[in-house]
Amino acid sequence: MKRIHPNIPADGRFEPRVPLILPHDEGFMRLALELAREAAAEGEVPVGAVIAERTAGEYRVIASARNTRELEKTASGHAELRAIDEACRVRGDWRLTDCTLYVTLEPCSMCAGAVLNAHLPRVVYGAKDARAGAFGSVVNLAAYPLGFTPEVVPGVLADECSALMRGFFSSLREKRK
Ligand SMILES: [Zn+2]
């Protein structure tokens, strides 16, 4: 296999460096989990996202969203995209400097692309997505020379986040029987 870039393994995947989990990360991920549960209750794939901004050493939530793909009948109704749009509105800037995105599921390529375009410096996610994850599972967009490199922290409250996904899809299968 041909190498795309010297820093990227030939298969496009990479093992992230040991990520630095900060003390407040779990608290913000719990908020994202609440939103994911709300999504599940509405029949949406349970994904929730929160964006926290750091100002003067303090972290505060400036945007939060859940998956609304079914509600809005749109392919772009992912929690991360909606949270990024809201955060940009709140800040009046497309650059989300000093922000962290918390999301219960590993972002897809569309949402990982939005992270790069918003210059979002840090992404914390819960469950890995073996089918569509674009921050380490299928591909890792953070490892490509795309002009911006976020720090990606996987696996925060991963068990709870994946249990929620598993529960949602198994109840969906039950309903279809
Ligand atoms: Zn997405």
Residues whose N, C-alpha, C, O or C-beta is under 5 A from the ligand:
A	BS01	ZN	H78 P107 C108 M110 C111
